[in-house]
Amino acid sequence: MKLKKILISQPEPTDLEKSPYKNLITKHGVELTFYKFFEVVGLTASEFRKSRIHLSDYTAIIFNSKNSVDHFFRLAKELREIIPDTMKYFCSSEAIALYLQNYIQYRKRKIFFGNQYFSELVELLGKHREEKFLFPCSDEKQTEYTKALDKAKFKYTKATMYTSVPRDLKHFNLKDFDMICLFSPIGVRSLLQNFPDVADSNIMIAAFGASTHSALKAAGIKLTIAAPTKTSPSMAMALENYINGKGQDEAVLSRPSALKKELGHSPRSTAASTTRKSKSVFANKAKYKQLQEERKAAAAARRAERQAAKEAKEAKTATEGKTAKEPKESSTRVRTKKVEEK
């Protein structure tokens, strides 16, 4: 079936021209509608205090989304908690690790990240079991992330810092769309809350992530496209493969090492040979050097601006002093002239 109209339960990309969805529009003529199915509402400082969690008591933070980063530092500021310079940050992707630049300086922190799967980050966390971990997250009871941490028998504290609230979707007519793309269990809950009979409709569903697949299965909703897969690591690629009539391979639900084990390799040898090792942000020397150059240029610009302002102020002061001095000299000459006349 050819897809003409797709409802994507995410905000529209800042630059759609450079997004992975651009090819669907230009090459396949698909009409995409972006609309986030839920709102993220942060806990207030007083609400968070009820958990009796003190952020500075922990030595490492686990981030699995930009929302968790934003609300962690927001609450730290509101609670007047001082985050020690020795704090370690473990991020599920490089994008989240780089997002930390909005709050901290890389040269003063230790930041680590996985490549694509959260399970890769769990393997990295295994080398730092002596740390006291805090996991900022939403109010969902259990997710694929907490399941992975529990399975690895990690000692961590789950800190609820924000909640996800379903949005009103009733202004949409599901008959206007051929497919809906979902990315989280809260997206599934929002869809069901607004359209209780969605399981009986003819609309197709595409979903990203194991927890989203599970939520759809529990709701009795048929899944047409499951992502990510080995050949479709992103939703955009999964949609394009479906439009091109390519058969869908099995969704990637388990940890990468487990997938290699099915092929007859041991987890240790597979991780060493085929999985790129998770690394610290500092290991990327080119990015770090570029960041340093940008900071130096910005600092030089600020110094030049301050020097120019200082010189302008000095020149203004000198001009005002000269102007104030001239009337005095003039009045002195007038008095002298009067004396001479007498």
Summary of the structure (lengths in Angstrom):
residues: 342
radius of gyration: 29.5
end to end distance: 113.6
largest distance: 120.3
contacts: 939
relative contact order: 0.11
helix: 50%
strand: 17%
